[in-house]
Amino acid sequence: MGVGAAVVGFSFGGATPGVSQVVVEGTWSGRFDREGDRPDRIRLQQWDDDLRRGYRDSDLNAAGVTAVLRNAAANEGVVELELVRDAGTLHFEGRVRDGRGNGEFTFESNDSFRSAMSAAGFSGIDDDELFASAVHDVGPAHARSMRDLGFALDFDELLASAIFRIDAPFVQEVRAMDFGDLAFDELLAFRIHGVSRPWVQSLRDAGISLRDPDDALAFRIHGVSPEFVREMRSLDLGKPLDADDFVAFRIHGVSPEFVREARALDLGTPLDADDFVAMRIHGVSAEQAREASQLGLGTLDFDDVLAMKIHGIDADFVRDAQAIGFERLDFDDIMSMKIHGVTRSFVEEMAREGFDLRDFDDAQAFRIHNIDAEFIRELKEAGFEDMEADDVVQIKIQGFDRILRKRRKS
């Protein structure tokens, strides 16, 4: 690296006798969003013959990315930078142009880093962990800070705390939210999902107590906002709404618009919050409910419409059933037909075997007792003739057909 390379940062000095220096070489590439919509990113890639794909990747932390970009801006796009950190020094060479950058890097470890980390409670730092400490700027000061905050972390957790900026100000902010004494993984989840003190307070101002950290995370993950809380509560959904209700609304897509559309259908008794969730879970849309009410099955309530959806009864099934020739079918008849498998094709098959099943009860009895075309043919072969539907059902119930088959086999 040239003499004019920039030097950024500060490192504790002093080498540890008997400890060999770690040197890492590789390439770097970056993408930089000049519009500001996405975070800038620099990826470090190093060759590793022990890995199947031959290399490993690391993302430089935000402060390092900023340092590279500043260096490039000061040198007309040319990057010559020494990024000095507690774990050692990262040397960058390359170029940044038109929102992209690439080049080479080397890393030289600070020989005293392992002993300093051991004194801070992290002994046995291996070479990979040492390099990761440099990339993410993890050092003894951060380790002591996390320990002083009451966290007994392993190295991976310490690294995560640096990557996601779990530091004293953030911990103090979360503790001020009144969620109790949160574990490290809960703090990490808060940071990853963006649970902040102003956001929590805005929900409490909207009437949600929000004292459970799991509720706060669920709200954030599923997009429960103060505006959504206020609007859903204004719809008078039949019961006091709690955190679980709002999360269920978001998960299943129960929106104020959906509630208003469903209510306009007049499905009997007023629908409550659980009814709207059930509609979404089973895929009952306002349009489907409206279509069901126009199929000539009498007045349908919410439970009827939901049952039709659960059992897969659609307009085509109803029209096909009505075309069989049964006398006027009501909702219960259609439901029974679906449950027992009474279809137009079944009735037509029985007609070819000589049985006119246009009496609904006969058709249903045949299906309930598993009477099919093969069974009818067996009876005919056994000498049964001029049978009525009731005769066939009784033969099946009494088991005469089984007796005949046994005799025939003997």
One Martini backbone bead per residue (centre of mass of N, CA, C, O) as a GRO file, in nm:
protein
  410
    1MET     BB    1   0.099   0.034   0.020
    2GLY     BB    2   0.093   0.347   0.007
    3VAL     BB    3   0.195   0.632   0.167
    4GLY     BB    4  -0.099   0.786   0.114
    5ALA     BB    5  -0.254   0.633   0.304
    6ALA     BB    6  -0.512   0.611   0.501
    7VAL     BB    7  -0.586   0.660   0.856
    8VAL     BB    8  -0.818   0.476   1.070
    9GLY     BB    9  -0.821   0.507   1.400
   10PHE     BB   10  -0.770   0.289   1.697
   11SER     BB   11  -0.508   0.110   1.881
   12PHE     BB   12  -0.387  -0.107   2.076
   13GLY     BB   13  -0.080  -0.197   2.192
   14GLY     BB   14   0.120  -0.453   2.168
   15ALA     BB   15   0.281  -0.756   2.196
   16THR     BB   16   0.256  -1.107   2.207
   17PRO     BB   17   0.443  -1.337   2.301
   18GLY     BB   18   0.423  -1.620   2.078
   19VAL     BB   19   0.225  -1.470   1.877
   20SER     BB   20   0.097  -1.497   1.581
   21GLN     BB   21   0.026  -1.344   1.297
   22VAL     BB   22  -0.261  -1.243   1.125
   23VAL     BB   23  -0.327  -1.306   0.773
   24VAL     BB   24  -0.547  -1.147   0.534
   25GLU     BB   25  -0.676  -1.214   0.203
   26GLY     BB   26  -0.856  -1.017  -0.056
   27THR     BB   27  -1.172  -0.903  -0.163
   28TRP     BB   28  -1.372  -0.618  -0.272
   29SER     BB   29  -1.724  -0.510  -0.269
   30GLY     BB   30  -1.958  -0.248  -0.384
   31ARG     BB   31  -2.275  -0.087  -0.294
   32PHE     BB   32  -2.418   0.237  -0.379
   33ASP     BB   33  -2.679   0.452  -0.273
   34ARG     BB   34  -2.746   0.766  -0.400
   35GLU     BB   35  -3.063   0.785  -0.303
   36GLY     BB   36  -3.102   0.633  -0.005
   37ASP     BB   37  -3.279   0.353   0.004
   38ARG     BB   38  -3.008   0.197   0.060
   39PRO     BB   39  -2.762   0.047   0.207
   40ASP     BB   40  -2.448   0.044   0.223
   41ARG     BB   41  -2.203  -0.199   0.074
   42ILE     BB   42  -1.938  -0.426   0.193
   43ARG     BB   43  -1.763  -0.705   0.057
   44LEU     BB   44  -1.575  -0.969   0.186
   45GLN     BB   45  -1.331  -1.186   0.018
   46GLN     BB   46  -1.206  -1.514   0.098
   47TRP     BB   47  -0.993  -1.761   0.070
   48ASP     BB   48  -1.089  -2.126   0.123
   49ASP     BB   49  -0.990  -2.457   0.104
   50ASP     BB   50  -1.197  -2.581   0.330
   51LEU     BB   51  -1.417  -2.497   0.143
   52ARG     BB   52  -1.630  -2.588  -0.099
   53ARG     BB   53  -1.646  -2.291  -0.245
   54GLY     BB   54  -1.352  -2.138  -0.151
   55TYR     BB   55  -1.518  -1.916   0.021
   56ARG     BB   56  -1.569  -1.610   0.218
   57ASP     BB   57  -1.798  -1.388   0.378
   58SER     BB   58  -1.806  -1.027   0.455
   59ASP     BB   59  -1.945  -0.750   0.629
   60LEU     BB   60  -1.893  -0.439   0.658
   61ASN     BB   61  -1.927  -0.201   0.857
   62ALA     BB   62  -2.059   0.112   0.850
   63ALA     BB   63  -1.801   0.268   0.929
   64GLY     BB   64  -1.625   0.142   0.707
   65VAL     BB   65  -1.787   0.233   0.463
   66THR     BB   66  -1.759   0.535   0.518
   67ALA     BB   67  -1.450   0.543   0.499
   68VAL     BB   68  -1.425   0.453   0.204
   69LEU     BB   69  -1.598   0.679   0.076
   70ARG     BB   70  -1.431   0.917   0.178
   71ASN     BB   71  -1.169   0.834   0.047
   72ALA     BB   72  -1.274   0.837  -0.245
   73ALA     BB   73  -1.374   1.137  -0.248
   74ALA     BB   74  -1.072   1.252  -0.186
   75ASN     BB   75  -0.955   1.055  -0.460
   76GLU     BB   76  -1.127   1.022  -0.720
   77GLY     BB   77  -1.207   0.701  -0.633
   78VAL     BB   78  -0.961   0.630  -0.479
   79VAL     BB   79  -0.843   0.352  -0.276
   80GLU     BB   80  -0.652   0.434   0.033
   81LEU     BB   81  -0.676   0.229   0.326
   82GLU     BB   82  -0.655   0.240   0.691
   83LEU     BB   83  -0.821   0.024   0.922
   84VAL     BB   84  -0.811   0.076   1.263
   85ARG     BB   85  -0.824  -0.183   1.508
   86ASP     BB   86  -0.811  -0.377   1.776
   87ALA     BB   87  -0.754  -0.650   1.600
   88GLY     BB   88  -0.655  -0.455   1.356
   89THR     BB   89  -0.560  -0.412   1.006
   90LEU     BB   90  -0.723  -0.267   0.727
   91HIS     BB   91  -0.646  -0.292   0.381
   92PHE     BB   92  -0.726  -0.066   0.110
   93GLU     BB   93  -0.782  -0.124  -0.246
   94GLY     BB   94  -0.917   0.089  -0.518
   95ARG     BB   95  -1.256   0.158  -0.654
   96VAL     BB   96  -1.500   0.425  -0.712
   97ARG     BB   97  -1.795   0.389  -0.936
   98ASP     BB   98  -2.116   0.434  -1.000
   99GLY     BB   99  -2.199   0.279  -0.716
  100ARG     BB  100  -1.919   0.123  -0.728
  101GLY     BB  101  -1.687  -0.129  -0.587
  102ASN     BB  102  -1.329  -0.233  -0.591
  103GLY     BB  103  -1.079  -0.478  -0.462
  104GLU     BB  104  -0.832  -0.498  -0.211
  105PHE     BB  105  -0.731  -0.689   0.086
  106THR     BB  106  -0.582  -0.662   0.415
  107PHE     BB  107  -0.490  -0.842   0.722
  108GLU     BB  108  -0.354  -0.733   1.044
  109SER     BB  109  -0.288  -0.830   1.343
  110ASN     BB  110  -0.318  -0.782   1.689
  111ASP     BB  111  -0.131  -0.944   1.927
  112SER     BB  112  -0.300  -0.821   2.192
  113PHE     BB  113  -0.604  -0.897   2.162
  114ARG     BB  114  -0.644  -1.165   2.310
  115SER     BB  115  -0.559  -1.070   2.594
  116ALA     BB  116  -0.767  -0.841   2.615
  117MET     BB  117  -1.019  -1.028   2.585
  118SER     BB  118  -0.957  -1.210   2.822
  119ALA     BB  119  -0.981  -0.979   3.036
  120ALA     BB  120  -1.298  -0.938   2.930
  121GLY     BB  121  -1.398  -1.268   2.902
  122PHE     BB  122  -1.247  -1.368   2.608
  123SER     BB  123  -1.135  -1.662   2.550
  124GLY     BB  124  -1.011  -1.827   2.267
  125ILE     BB  125  -0.951  -1.668   2.019
  126ASP     BB  126  -0.976  -1.709   1.697
  127ASP     BB  127  -0.906  -1.624   1.377
  128ASP     BB  128  -1.197  -1.571   1.284
  129GLU     BB  129  -1.276  -1.392   1.527
  130LEU     BB  130  -1.064  -1.180   1.481
  131PHE     BB  131  -1.157  -1.087   1.202
  132ALA     BB  132  -1.451  -1.020   1.287
  133SER     BB  133  -1.369  -0.797   1.485
  134ALA     BB  134  -1.262  -0.607   1.266
  135VAL     BB  135  -1.510  -0.583   1.078
  136HIS     BB  136  -1.708  -0.505   1.352
  137ASP     BB  137  -1.564  -0.361   1.588
  138VAL     BB  138  -1.446  -0.556   1.819
  139GLY     BB  139  -1.384  -0.504   2.173
  140PRO     BB  140  -1.310  -0.466   2.503
  141ALA     BB  141  -1.505  -0.230   2.556
  142HIS     BB  142  -1.762  -0.374   2.462
  143ALA     BB  143  -1.741  -0.617   2.646
  144ARG     BB  144  -1.753  -0.457   2.914
  145SER     BB  145  -2.021  -0.316   2.863
  146MET     BB  146  -2.199  -0.574   2.853
  147ARG     BB  147  -2.121  -0.671   3.133
  148ASP     BB  148  -2.219  -0.411   3.289
  149LEU     BB  149  -2.527  -0.469   3.185
  150GLY     BB  150  -2.559  -0.802   3.256
  151PHE     BB  151  -2.405  -0.974   3.026
  152ALA     BB  152  -2.349  -1.322   2.936
  153LEU     BB  153  -2.149  -1.371   2.668
  154ASP     BB  154  -2.072  -1.486   2.378
  155PHE     BB  155  -1.914  -1.429   2.092
  156ASP     BB  156  -2.158  -1.427   1.901
  157GLU     BB  157  -2.319  -1.224   2.072
  158LEU     BB  158  -2.113  -0.997   2.064
  159LEU     BB  159  -2.120  -0.967   1.759
  160ALA     BB  160  -2.425  -0.904   1.739
  161SER     BB  161  -2.414  -0.646   1.912
  162ALA     BB  162  -2.243  -0.493   1.699
  163ILE     BB  163  -2.408  -0.526   1.440
  164PHE     BB  164  -2.694  -0.420   1.606
  165ARG     BB  165  -2.639  -0.210   1.829
  166ILE     BB  166  -2.592  -0.328   2.131
  167ASP     BB  167  -2.606  -0.081   2.365
  168ALA     BB  168  -2.639   0.125   2.620
  169PRO     BB  169  -2.856   0.317   2.497
  170PHE     BB  170  -3.047   0.090   2.407
  171VAL     BB  171  -3.089  -0.053   2.675
  172GLN     BB  172  -3.205   0.196   2.820
  173GLU     BB  173  -3.444   0.236   2.632
  174VAL     BB  174  -3.581  -0.038   2.684
  175ARG     BB  175  -3.604  -0.017   2.995
  176ALA     BB  176  -3.800   0.240   2.966
  177MET     BB  177  -4.054   0.063   2.848
  178ASP     BB  178  -4.156  -0.155   3.058
  179PHE     BB  179  -4.063  -0.494   3.018
  180GLY     BB  180  -3.839  -0.546   3.189
  181ASP     BB  181  -3.602  -0.805   3.206
  182LEU     BB  182  -3.421  -0.852   2.931
  183ALA     BB  183  -3.290  -1.048   2.717
  184PHE     BB  184  -3.071  -1.053   2.466
  185ASP     BB  185  -3.259  -1.178   2.242
  186GLU     BB  186  -3.476  -0.958   2.281
  187LEU     BB  187  -3.306  -0.716   2.208
  188LEU     BB  188  -3.235  -0.815   1.927
  189ALA     BB  189  -3.527  -0.824   1.822
  190PHE     BB  190  -3.588  -0.527   1.863
  191ARG     BB  191  -3.373  -0.422   1.667
  192ILE     BB  192  -3.446  -0.578   1.407
  193HIS     BB  193  -3.772  -0.475   1.425
  194GLY     BB  194  -3.797  -0.174   1.552
  195VAL     BB  195  -3.819  -0.134   1.865
  196SER     BB  196  -3.933   0.164   2.005
  197ARG     BB  197  -4.021   0.404   2.219
  198PRO     BB  198  -4.211   0.578   2.038
  199TRP     BB  199  -4.375   0.339   1.928
  200VAL     BB  200  -4.481   0.230   2.194
  201GLN     BB  201  -4.619   0.496   2.286
  202SER     BB  202  -4.821   0.515   2.047
  203LEU     BB  203  -4.979   0.259   2.134
  204ARG     BB  204  -5.053   0.348   2.419
  205ASP     BB  205  -5.210   0.600   2.320
  206ALA     BB  206  -5.420   0.394   2.165
  207GLY     BB  207  -5.476   0.164   2.419
  208ILE     BB  208  -5.215  -0.011   2.451
  209SER     BB  209  -5.028  -0.149   2.689
  210LEU     BB  210  -4.776  -0.312   2.617
  211ARG     BB  211  -4.599  -0.542   2.830
  212ASP     BB  212  -4.528  -0.751   2.613
  213PRO     BB  213  -4.266  -0.832   2.413
  214ASP     BB  214  -4.415  -1.024   2.215
  215ASP     BB  215  -4.626  -0.818   2.126
  216ALA     BB  216  -4.436  -0.607   2.013
  217LEU     BB  217  -4.314  -0.790   1.797
  218ALA     BB  218  -4.576  -0.870   1.655
  219PHE     BB  219  -4.657  -0.587   1.573
  220ARG     BB  220  -4.404  -0.528   1.402
  221ILE     BB  221  -4.406  -0.772   1.208
  222HIS     BB  222  -4.735  -0.720   1.125
  223GLY     BB  223  -4.819  -0.405   1.127
  224VAL     BB  224  -4.915  -0.269   1.399
  225SER     BB  225  -5.076   0.028   1.429
  226PRO     BB  226  -5.227   0.294   1.567
  227GLU     BB  227  -5.428   0.332   1.332
  228PHE     BB  228  -5.535   0.043   1.328
  229VAL     BB  229  -5.641   0.033   1.615
  230ARG     BB  230  -5.845   0.265   1.595
  231GLU     BB  231  -6.014   0.161   1.354
  232MET     BB  232  -6.100  -0.117   1.469
  233ARG     BB  233  -6.238  -0.005   1.728
  234SER     BB  234  -6.456   0.173   1.571
  235LEU     BB  235  -6.627  -0.100   1.468
  236ASP     BB  236  -6.747  -0.277   1.678
  237LEU     BB  237  -6.653  -0.621   1.738
  238GLY     BB  238  -6.804  -0.739   2.021
  239LYS     BB  239  -6.524  -0.675   2.172
  240PRO     BB  240  -6.251  -0.653   2.342
  241LEU     BB  241  -5.944  -0.570   2.220
  242ASP     BB  242  -5.647  -0.738   2.179
  243ALA     BB  243  -5.342  -0.823   2.078
  244ASP     BB  244  -5.426  -1.088   1.935
  245ASP     BB  245  -5.634  -0.962   1.748
  246PHE     BB  246  -5.448  -0.772   1.583
  247VAL     BB  247  -5.262  -0.993   1.479
  248ALA     BB  248  -5.480  -1.162   1.338
  249PHE     BB  249  -5.570  -0.949   1.142
  250ARG     BB  250  -5.296  -0.926   0.994
  251ILE     BB  251  -5.242  -1.219   0.915
  252HIS     BB  252  -5.552  -1.251   0.769
  253GLY     BB  253  -5.669  -0.968   0.651
  254VAL     BB  254  -5.826  -0.778   0.855
  255SER     BB  255  -5.998  -0.509   0.747
  256PRO     BB  256  -6.199  -0.245   0.739
  257GLU     BB  257  -6.307  -0.311   0.455
  258PHE     BB  258  -6.388  -0.605   0.509
  259VAL     BB  259  -6.591  -0.548   0.733
  260ARG     BB  260  -6.786  -0.370   0.568
  261GLU     BB  261  -6.852  -0.577   0.347
  262ALA     BB  262  -6.964  -0.804   0.531
  263ARG     BB  263  -7.191  -0.638   0.670
  264ALA     BB  264  -7.355  -0.579   0.398
  265LEU     BB  265  -7.484  -0.887   0.381
  266ASP     BB  266  -7.659  -0.990   0.613
  267LEU     BB  267  -7.566  -1.262   0.821
  268GLY     BB  268  -7.757  -1.207   1.048
  269THR     BB  269  -7.586  -1.191   1.291
  270PRO     BB  270  -7.359  -1.018   1.425
  271LEU     BB  271  -7.034  -0.969   1.366
  272ASP     BB  272  -6.727  -1.063   1.487
  273ALA     BB  273  -6.397  -1.092   1.516
  274ASP     BB  274  -6.390  -1.405   1.479
  275ASP     BB  275  -6.551  -1.414   1.216
  276PHE     BB  276  -6.353  -1.256   1.037
  277VAL     BB  277  -6.119  -1.451   1.072
  278ALA     BB  278  -6.262  -1.704   0.964
  279MET     BB  279  -6.308  -1.596   0.682
  280ARG     BB  280  -6.006  -1.572   0.613
  281ILE     BB  281  -5.905  -1.858   0.671
  282HIS     BB  282  -6.140  -1.983   0.457
  283GLY     BB  283  -6.191  -1.774   0.214
  284VAL     BB  284  -6.420  -1.562   0.272
  285SER     BB  285  -6.585  -1.359   0.068
  286ALA     BB  286  -6.809  -1.126  -0.010
  287GLU     BB  287  -6.875  -1.244  -0.291
  288GLN     BB  288  -6.932  -1.538  -0.202
  289ALA     BB  289  -7.162  -1.472  -0.007
  290ARG     BB  290  -7.344  -1.341  -0.218
  291GLU     BB  291  -7.367  -1.589  -0.406
  292ALA     BB  292  -7.488  -1.789  -0.198
  293SER     BB  293  -7.759  -1.615  -0.152
  294GLN     BB  294  -7.833  -1.680  -0.484
  295LEU     BB  295  -7.901  -2.022  -0.488
  296GLY     BB  296  -8.180  -2.111  -0.344
  297LEU     BB  297  -8.129  -2.192  -0.005
  298GLY     BB  298  -8.216  -1.961   0.136
  299THR     BB  299  -8.142  -1.837   0.436
  300LEU     BB  300  -7.819  -1.726   0.513
  301ASP     BB  301  -7.574  -1.756   0.737
  302PHE     BB  302  -7.264  -1.751   0.850
  303ASP     BB  303  -7.234  -2.057   0.907
  304ASP     BB  304  -7.320  -2.147   0.625
  305VAL     BB  305  -7.102  -2.007   0.457
  306LEU     BB  306  -6.864  -2.138   0.603
  307ALA     BB  307  -6.939  -2.435   0.549
  308MET     BB  308  -6.923  -2.420   0.241
  309LYS     BB  309  -6.620  -2.356   0.234
  310ILE     BB  310  -6.506  -2.596   0.397
  311HIS     BB  311  -6.664  -2.815   0.189
  312GLY     BB  312  -6.665  -2.703  -0.114
  313ILE     BB  313  -6.921  -2.517  -0.176
  314ASP     BB  314  -7.034  -2.417  -0.482
  315ALA     BB  315  -7.211  -2.312  -0.748
  316ASP     BB  316  -7.160  -2.566  -0.920
  317PHE     BB  317  -7.257  -2.775  -0.717
  318VAL     BB  318  -7.545  -2.671  -0.683
  319ARG     BB  319  -7.633  -2.683  -0.981
  320ASP     BB  320  -7.578  -2.985  -1.013
  321ALA     BB  321  -7.778  -3.077  -0.795
  322GLN     BB  322  -8.034  -2.941  -0.920
  323ALA     BB  323  -8.007  -3.115  -1.199
  324ILE     BB  324  -8.097  -3.403  -1.104
  325GLY     BB  325  -8.422  -3.369  -0.975
  326PHE     BB  326  -8.475  -3.281  -0.718
  327GLU     BB  327  -8.630  -3.151  -0.497
  328ARG     BB  328  -8.616  -2.894  -0.322
  329LEU     BB  329  -8.324  -2.757  -0.204
  330ASP     BB  330  -8.144  -2.713   0.079
  331PHE     BB  331  -7.880  -2.659   0.271
  332ASP     BB  332  -7.875  -2.938   0.414
  333ASP     BB  333  -7.877  -3.106   0.158
  334ILE     BB  334  -7.617  -3.003   0.031
  335MET     BB  335  -7.437  -3.083   0.266
  336SER     BB  336  -7.499  -3.386   0.258
  337MET     BB  337  -7.403  -3.438  -0.029
  338LYS     BB  338  -7.108  -3.359   0.022
  339ILE     BB  339  -7.040  -3.550   0.259
  340HIS     BB  340  -7.154  -3.827   0.093
  341GLY     BB  341  -7.127  -3.801  -0.233
  342VAL     BB  342  -7.368  -3.665  -0.391
  343THR     BB  343  -7.381  -3.691  -0.738
  344ARG     BB  344  -7.450  -3.677  -1.062
  345SER     BB  345  -7.271  -3.916  -1.151
  346PHE     BB  346  -7.391  -4.121  -0.950
  347VAL     BB  347  -7.686  -4.112  -1.043
  348GLU     BB  348  -7.624  -4.195  -1.339
  349GLU     BB  349  -7.496  -4.469  -1.272
  350MET     BB  350  -7.750  -4.590  -1.136
  351ALA     BB  351  -7.932  -4.567  -1.387
  352ARG     BB  352  -7.767  -4.780  -1.555
  353GLU     BB  353  -7.856  -5.004  -1.320
  354GLY     BB  354  -8.183  -4.925  -1.263
  355PHE     BB  355  -8.170  -4.657  -1.074
  356ASP     BB  356  -8.393  -4.410  -0.952
  357LEU     BB  357  -8.242  -4.127  -0.762
  358ARG     BB  358  -8.456  -3.870  -0.729
  359ASP     BB  359  -8.451  -3.946  -0.439
  360PHE     BB  360  -8.277  -3.817  -0.193
  361ASP     BB  361  -8.283  -4.042   0.026
  362ASP     BB  362  -8.180  -4.270  -0.156
  363ALA     BB  363  -7.910  -4.147  -0.240
  364GLN     BB  364  -7.802  -4.117   0.047
  365ALA     BB  365  -7.820  -4.415   0.135
  366PHE     BB  366  -7.625  -4.528  -0.070
  367ARG     BB  367  -7.376  -4.367   0.034
  368ILE     BB  368  -7.376  -4.443   0.335
  369HIS     BB  369  -7.368  -4.773   0.243
  370ASN     BB  370  -7.183  -4.820  -0.007
  371ILE     BB  371  -7.347  -4.804  -0.284
  372ASP     BB  372  -7.262  -4.941  -0.596
  373ALA     BB  373  -7.229  -5.071  -0.904
  374GLU     BB  374  -7.086  -5.330  -0.814
  375PHE     BB  375  -7.298  -5.417  -0.606
  376ILE     BB  376  -7.535  -5.447  -0.802
  377ARG     BB  377  -7.405  -5.665  -0.983
  378GLU     BB  378  -7.376  -5.879  -0.761
  379LEU     BB  379  -7.677  -5.912  -0.705
  380LYS     BB  380  -7.758  -6.004  -0.986
  381GLU     BB  381  -7.570  -6.256  -0.989
  382ALA     BB  382  -7.730  -6.371  -0.720
  383GLY     BB  383  -8.059  -6.313  -0.813
  384PHE     BB  384  -8.139  -6.025  -0.794
  385GLU     BB  385  -8.463  -5.878  -0.855
  386ASP     BB  386  -8.668  -5.621  -0.863
  387MET     BB  387  -8.540  -5.376  -0.712
  388GLU     BB  388  -8.543  -5.154  -0.466
  389ALA     BB  389  -8.385  -4.927  -0.288
  390ASP     BB  390  -8.465  -5.044  -0.009
  391ASP     BB  391  -8.366  -5.329  -0.065
  392VAL     BB  392  -8.067  -5.270  -0.098
  393VAL     BB  393  -8.023  -5.146   0.179
  394GLN     BB  394  -8.108  -5.394   0.346
  395ILE     BB  395  -7.902  -5.591   0.234
  396LYS     BB  396  -7.659  -5.427   0.336
  397ILE     BB  397  -7.732  -5.420   0.636
  398GLN     BB  398  -7.770  -5.746   0.673
  399GLY     BB  399  -7.554  -5.906   0.480
  400PHE     BB  400  -7.647  -6.099   0.239
  401ASP     BB  401  -7.417  -6.065   0.034
  402ARG     BB  402  -7.199  -6.207   0.204
  403ILE     BB  403  -7.331  -6.485   0.215
  404LEU     BB  404  -7.338  -6.538  -0.091
  405ARG     BB  405  -7.033  -6.516  -0.143
  406LYS     BB  406  -6.952  -6.751   0.040
  407ARG     BB  407  -7.112  -6.969  -0.110
  408ARG     BB  408  -6.977  -6.931  -0.386
  409LYS     BB  409  -6.686  -7.002  -0.288
  410SER     BB  410  -6.777  -7.298  -0.176
   0.00000   0.00000   0.00000
